[in-house]
Amino acid sequence: MIPILLKSISIEDYGIVGLYLGLVAIFTAILPMSAENAVARSVFEADKILNRQVFETAIAVVIMMFLLSLIFILLLRGWLTEPLFNISLLALITSVLQVFVNLILVQLQMREEVVSYFLISVVQAILILGLTIYWLPTLGVWARYTSPVISLLVVLVSYCCLTNFKYVYFKVGLAGWDYVRKVGLPLAPHSLLNVSSLYIDRFFLKFFNYDVLLGFYTISSQLINAVGGALSSVNNAYTPWMFNRLEQDKSLNFIGIIVILALVCSFMVLLTIWVSPLIPVGKYSVIVDSLYLIPIYVFFESTYYLTCPLLYFKKLGSSISTATFLSAVTKVVLLAVYLLFNEPTIDGILIILIASVAIKTLMTLLFVRINYESPSK
């Protein structure tokens, strides 16, 4: 989608698209307050009624947080330009629909219904792409803001009609609140800080009026997000498999996998450094020149996804949140110092991103070591 949009909008407008995507991600983390993690974990509980109760409580949490977020945006209206205000509202509406889809997806993930999970994800992506291309000539950049709303509505309605509301309980209830409070809420700081840390650099660049750099950085970060999305998809299949292994008290050996990851990513760094100068890219050369940093990011993020479910299985949400908090603080401090005292570059901002992910990964490994006899058990 990036090449299609850049043919019709300026690099500065694409930077605003980056802010919109950041708002969607942040609202998607805020609205459920990690209740979706409680829904996912409840699938493995012996009490099967609990899953429905937790789902209904998650709906109540989402509605409450949506209303609070809406009030917050309305209070900020005098501080925002009209386009930013409208983009914020669209981001909030998109996020509500995305959270409802996510509540379905976590059910399918934990029940290992891979085909249904895959179809929903693919159909959603195709609809967003298709509608954006269709509306781009008439709506311009606003096609990118409105297409997710329609796409998510189509996905939700289609799923509910075709499956007769399978695993879906659109009813408000509080019977599952104790479970959400114990399992979901401790992960809320992790979810919010993790997403905020990933996108906060875009808001820093906008605050310091680096509009052109924001556009170029959004392109680079979209490539990283694509890699992160792929890793997340693998993790969605991997987590229930790991839970089943842990429930059967079977040992898991991660050290060998981490070593292999390190070797593969090191090779990719060297290969990217060698290949990048051979690519004719014109004005986007600044992006290609930073591609060697992506495999380093992949190594730390992959290691994190590999080991974090060990803490999630033991319901150690506070440990996960602590690792994420330290990562977020590291990124904010480094970004502030870097932008205040240096002329920023894409490489510099990406290195700060990698440093924050490395902190999160190392802290997660430390907590795994503390809470298990060894990382391989």
C-alpha positions as CSV (number, residue, x, y, z in Angstrom):
1,M,0.0,0.0,0.0
2,I,2.9,2.4,0.6
3,P,3.9,2.8,-3.1
4,I,0.2,3.4,-4.0
5,L,-0.3,6.1,-1.4
6,L,3.0,7.9,-2.2
7,K,1.9,8.3,-5.8
8,S,-1.1,10.3,-4.7
9,I,-0.1,12.1,-1.5
10,S,3.0,14.1,-0.3
11,I,5.6,12.7,2.0
12,E,4.3,15.1,4.7
13,D,0.8,13.8,4.3
14,Y,2.2,10.3,4.7
15,G,3.7,11.4,8.0
16,I,0.1,12.3,9.2
17,V,-1.0,8.8,8.1
18,G,1.7,7.6,10.4
19,L,0.2,9.6,13.3
20,Y,-3.2,8.1,12.5
21,L,-1.9,4.6,12.6
22,G,-0.2,5.4,15.9
23,L,-3.5,6.7,17.3
24,V,-5.3,3.5,16.2
25,A,-2.7,1.3,17.8
26,I,-2.8,3.3,21.1
27,F,-6.6,3.4,21.3
28,T,-6.7,-0.3,20.5
29,A,-4.5,-0.9,23.6
30,I,-6.4,1.5,25.8
31,L,-10.0,0.5,25.1
32,P,-9.9,-3.2,26.4
33,M,-7.4,-2.5,29.2
34,S,-6.0,-5.9,28.3
35,A,-9.3,-7.7,28.9
36,E,-8.7,-9.5,25.6
37,N,-5.8,-11.3,27.3
38,A,-8.1,-12.4,30.1
39,V,-10.5,-13.7,27.4
40,A,-7.7,-15.6,25.8
41,R,-6.5,-17.1,29.0
42,S,-10.0,-18.1,30.1
43,V,-10.2,-20.6,27.3
44,F,-7.8,-22.8,29.2
45,E,-9.8,-22.7,32.5
46,A,-11.9,-25.7,33.6
47,D,-15.0,-23.5,34.1
48,K,-16.3,-23.1,30.5
49,I,-19.0,-20.6,31.5
50,L,-16.2,-18.3,32.7
51,N,-15.2,-17.6,29.1
52,R,-18.6,-16.1,28.3
53,Q,-18.6,-14.1,31.5
54,V,-15.1,-12.7,30.8
55,F,-16.1,-11.8,27.2
56,E,-19.2,-9.9,28.4
57,T,-17.1,-8.1,31.0
58,A,-14.5,-7.2,28.3
59,I,-17.4,-5.6,26.3
60,A,-18.3,-3.5,29.3
61,V,-14.7,-2.4,29.7
62,V,-14.5,-1.4,26.0
63,I,-17.7,0.6,26.1
64,M,-16.6,2.5,29.3
65,M,-13.1,3.3,27.9
66,F,-14.6,4.4,24.6
67,L,-16.8,6.9,26.3
68,L,-13.9,8.2,28.4
69,S,-11.6,8.5,25.3
70,L,-14.4,10.3,23.3
71,I,-14.8,12.8,26.1
72,F,-11.0,13.3,26.2
73,I,-10.9,14.0,22.4
74,L,-13.8,16.4,22.6
75,L,-12.0,18.3,25.4
76,L,-8.9,18.6,23.2
77,R,-10.8,19.9,20.2
78,G,-9.7,23.5,20.8
79,W,-6.1,22.4,20.8
80,L,-6.3,20.4,17.6
81,T,-6.6,21.5,14.0
82,E,-9.8,20.4,12.3
83,P,-8.1,17.6,10.3
84,L,-6.3,16.2,13.4
85,F,-9.6,16.3,15.4
86,N,-11.4,14.4,12.6
87,I,-8.5,11.9,12.3
88,S,-8.6,11.3,16.1
89,L,-12.3,10.5,16.0
90,L,-11.9,8.2,13.1
91,A,-8.9,6.5,14.8
92,L,-11.1,6.0,17.9
93,I,-14.0,4.5,15.9
94,T,-11.6,2.3,14.0
95,S,-10.1,1.1,17.3
96,V,-13.4,0.1,18.8
97,L,-14.2,-2.1,15.8
98,Q,-10.7,-3.5,15.8
99,V,-11.0,-4.4,19.5
100,F,-14.2,-6.3,18.8
101,V,-12.5,-8.2,16.0
102,N,-9.5,-8.9,18.3
103,L,-11.9,-10.4,20.9
104,I,-12.9,-12.9,18.3
105,L,-9.4,-13.5,17.0
106,V,-8.0,-14.4,20.5
107,Q,-10.8,-16.9,20.9
108,L,-9.8,-18.6,17.6
109,Q,-6.1,-18.3,18.4
110,M,-6.4,-20.1,21.7
111,R,-8.7,-22.8,20.3
112,E,-6.2,-23.3,17.5
113,E,-8.7,-22.6,14.8
114,V,-6.0,-21.5,12.4
115,V,-8.1,-21.4,9.2
116,S,-10.7,-19.1,10.6
117,Y,-8.1,-16.8,12.2
118,F,-6.2,-16.6,8.9
119,L,-9.3,-15.9,6.8
120,I,-10.5,-13.0,9.0
121,S,-7.0,-11.4,9.0
122,V,-6.6,-11.8,5.2
123,V,-10.1,-10.6,4.3
124,Q,-9.7,-7.5,6.6
125,A,-6.3,-6.6,4.9
126,I,-7.7,-7.1,1.4
127,L,-10.7,-5.0,2.1
128,I,-8.7,-2.1,3.5
129,L,-6.3,-2.2,0.5
130,G,-9.1,-2.5,-2.0
131,L,-11.3,0.3,-0.6
132,T,-8.2,2.6,-0.2
133,I,-7.3,2.2,-3.8
134,Y,-11.0,2.6,-4.9
135,W,-11.5,5.8,-2.9
136,L,-8.0,7.3,-3.3
137,P,-8.8,9.3,-6.6
138,T,-11.8,11.0,-4.9
139,L,-11.0,11.2,-1.2
140,G,-7.2,11.5,-1.4
141,V,-5.5,10.6,1.9
142,W,-8.8,10.4,3.7
143,A,-9.4,7.1,1.8
144,R,-6.7,5.6,4.1
145,Y,-8.6,6.9,7.2
146,T,-12.1,5.7,6.3
147,S,-11.4,2.3,4.6
148,P,-10.6,0.5,7.9
149,V,-13.9,1.5,9.4
150,I,-15.9,0.0,6.5
151,S,-13.7,-3.1,6.3
152,L,-13.9,-3.9,10.0
153,L,-17.7,-3.5,9.9
154,V,-17.9,-5.9,7.0
155,V,-15.7,-8.4,8.8
156,L,-17.6,-8.3,12.0
157,V,-21.1,-8.6,10.4
158,S,-19.9,-11.3,8.0
159,Y,-18.3,-13.4,10.8
160,C,-21.3,-13.1,13.1
161,C,-23.8,-14.0,10.3
162,L,-21.8,-16.9,8.9
163,T,-20.9,-18.5,12.2
164,N,-24.1,-17.7,14.1
165,F,-22.0,-15.6,16.7
166,K,-19.5,-18.4,17.4
167,Y,-17.4,-17.5,20.5
168,V,-19.1,-14.0,20.4
169,Y,-21.2,-12.7,23.3
170,F,-22.1,-9.1,22.6
171,K,-23.7,-8.6,25.9
172,V,-22.6,-6.3,28.7
173,G,-21.9,-8.1,32.0
174,L,-19.6,-7.9,35.1
175,A,-19.6,-11.5,36.2
176,G,-16.1,-12.0,34.9
177,W,-14.7,-8.8,36.5
178,D,-12.6,-10.7,39.1
179,Y,-10.9,-12.7,36.4
180,V,-10.3,-9.7,34.2
181,R,-8.9,-7.8,37.2
182,K,-6.5,-10.6,38.1
183,V,-5.4,-11.8,34.6
184,G,-6.1,-8.9,32.2
185,L,-5.5,-5.6,34.1
186,P,-1.9,-6.4,35.2
187,L,-1.1,-6.6,31.5
188,A,-2.7,-3.2,30.7
189,P,0.4,-1.2,31.4
190,H,2.4,-3.6,29.2
191,S,0.0,-3.3,26.3
192,L,-0.3,0.5,26.5
193,L,3.4,1.1,27.1
194,N,4.4,-1.4,24.4
195,V,2.3,0.3,21.8
196,S,3.0,3.8,22.9
197,S,6.7,3.1,22.9
198,L,6.5,1.7,19.3
199,Y,4.7,4.9,18.0
200,I,5.9,7.7,20.3
201,D,8.8,8.6,18.0
202,R,6.3,9.7,15.4
203,F,4.7,12.1,17.8
204,F,8.1,13.4,18.9
205,L,9.0,14.1,15.3
206,K,5.7,16.0,14.8
207,F,6.1,17.9,18.0
208,F,9.6,19.1,16.9
209,N,8.2,19.9,13.4
210,Y,10.3,17.4,11.5
211,D,7.4,16.8,9.0
212,V,9.5,15.5,6.1
213,L,11.5,13.2,8.3
214,L,8.3,12.0,9.9
215,G,7.1,10.9,6.5
216,F,10.3,9.0,5.6
217,Y,10.4,7.5,9.1
218,T,6.8,6.3,8.8
219,I,7.8,4.4,5.7
220,S,10.7,2.8,7.5
221,S,8.6,2.0,10.6
222,Q,5.9,0.5,8.4
223,L,8.5,-2.0,7.1
224,I,9.4,-2.8,10.8
225,N,5.7,-3.1,11.7
226,A,5.2,-5.6,8.8
227,V,8.0,-7.7,10.3
228,G,6.5,-7.3,13.7
229,G,3.1,-8.3,12.4
230,A,4.6,-11.4,10.9
231,L,6.3,-12.3,14.2
232,S,3.0,-11.6,16.0
233,S,1.2,-14.0,13.7
234,V,3.7,-16.7,14.3
235,N,3.4,-16.0,18.1
236,N,-0.4,-16.4,17.8
237,A,0.1,-20.0,16.7
238,Y,3.1,-20.6,18.9
239,T,1.5,-19.4,22.2
240,P,-1.3,-22.1,22.5
241,W,1.2,-24.7,21.4
242,M,3.6,-23.6,24.2
243,F,0.7,-23.5,26.8
244,N,-0.2,-27.1,25.9
245,R,3.5,-28.2,26.3
246,L,3.7,-26.4,29.7
247,E,0.5,-27.9,30.9
248,Q,1.9,-31.3,30.1
249,D,5.1,-30.3,32.0
250,K,7.3,-30.9,28.9
251,S,10.6,-29.1,28.8
252,L,11.3,-26.4,26.2
253,N,14.8,-25.5,24.9
254,F,15.2,-22.0,23.7
255,I,18.9,-21.5,23.9
256,G,19.6,-23.2,20.6
257,I,16.8,-21.3,18.8
258,I,18.1,-18.0,20.1
259,V,21.6,-18.8,18.9
260,I,20.3,-19.8,15.4
261,L,18.3,-16.5,15.4
262,A,21.4,-14.5,16.2
263,L,23.4,-16.2,13.4
264,V,20.6,-15.7,10.8
265,C,20.1,-12.1,11.7
266,S,23.8,-11.4,11.6
267,F,24.0,-12.8,8.2
268,M,21.0,-10.7,7.1
269,V,22.7,-7.5,8.4
270,L,25.8,-8.3,6.3
271,L,23.8,-9.2,3.3
272,T,21.7,-6.0,3.6
273,I,24.8,-3.8,3.9
274,W,26.2,-5.4,0.7
275,V,23.0,-5.3,-1.3
276,S,21.7,-1.8,-0.3
277,P,24.1,0.2,-2.4
278,L,23.1,-1.8,-5.5
279,I,19.4,-0.7,-5.3
280,P,18.5,2.4,-7.4
281,V,16.0,4.2,-5.2
282,G,16.4,8.0,-5.9
283,K,14.8,10.1,-3.2
284,Y,14.1,7.1,-1.0
285,S,17.8,6.1,-0.6
286,V,17.7,7.3,3.0
287,I,15.3,4.5,3.8
288,V,17.2,1.8,1.9
289,D,20.4,2.9,3.7
290,S,18.9,2.1,7.0
291,L,17.6,-1.4,6.1
292,Y,20.6,-3.1,7.7
293,L,19.1,-2.2,11.1
294,I,15.9,-4.2,10.6
295,P,17.5,-7.7,11.1
296,I,18.9,-6.5,14.5
297,Y,15.4,-5.4,15.5
298,V,14.1,-8.8,14.3
299,F,16.5,-10.7,16.5
300,F,15.5,-8.9,19.7
301,E,11.8,-8.9,18.9
302,S,11.8,-12.6,18.0
303,T,13.6,-13.5,21.2
304,Y,11.0,-11.5,23.1
305,Y,8.1,-13.3,21.4
306,L,9.8,-16.6,22.1
307,T,10.1,-16.2,25.8
308,C,7.3,-13.8,26.9
309,P,4.6,-16.5,26.8
310,L,6.4,-18.2,29.6
311,L,5.5,-15.3,31.9
312,Y,2.0,-15.1,30.5
313,F,1.4,-18.8,31.2
314,K,2.2,-18.2,34.9
315,K,0.0,-15.1,34.9
316,L,3.0,-12.9,35.7
317,G,1.5,-9.8,34.1
318,S,3.3,-7.4,36.4
319,S,6.7,-8.8,35.3
320,I,5.7,-8.3,31.6
321,S,4.5,-4.8,32.4
322,T,7.8,-4.0,34.2
323,A,9.9,-5.0,31.3
324,T,7.8,-2.9,28.9
325,F,7.8,0.1,31.3
326,L,11.6,0.1,31.4
327,S,11.7,-0.2,27.7
328,A,9.4,2.7,27.2
329,V,11.2,4.9,29.6
330,T,14.5,4.1,27.9
331,K,13.0,5.1,24.5
332,V,11.4,8.4,25.7
333,V,14.6,9.5,27.5
334,L,16.9,8.7,24.5
335,L,14.5,10.3,22.0
336,A,14.2,13.5,24.0
337,V,18.0,13.8,24.4
338,Y,18.6,12.9,20.8
339,L,16.1,15.4,19.3
340,L,17.1,18.2,21.6
341,F,20.9,18.0,21.0
342,N,21.2,16.5,17.5
343,E,20.0,16.8,13.9
344,P,17.9,13.6,13.7
345,T,18.2,10.9,11.1
346,I,16.3,7.7,10.3
347,D,19.3,5.6,11.4
348,G,19.4,7.4,14.8
349,I,15.7,7.0,15.6
350,L,15.8,3.3,14.5
351,I,18.8,2.7,16.8
352,I,16.9,4.1,19.7
353,L,14.0,1.8,18.8
354,I,16.3,-1.2,18.8
355,A,17.8,-0.2,22.1
356,S,14.4,0.0,23.7
357,V,13.4,-3.4,22.3
358,A,16.7,-4.9,23.5
359,I,16.0,-3.6,27.1
360,K,12.5,-5.2,27.0
361,T,13.9,-8.5,25.7
362,L,16.7,-8.7,28.3
363,M,14.4,-7.9,31.1
364,T,12.0,-10.6,30.0
365,L,14.8,-13.1,29.9
366,L,15.8,-12.1,33.4
367,F,12.2,-12.5,34.7
368,V,11.9,-15.9,33.0
369,R,15.1,-17.0,34.6
370,I,13.9,-15.9,38.0
371,N,10.5,-17.6,37.8
372,Y,11.6,-20.8,36.2
373,E,14.3,-23.1,37.3
374,S,16.0,-22.3,34.0
375,P,14.9,-20.7,30.6
376,S,14.7,-24.2,29.1
377,K,12.0,-25.5,31.5
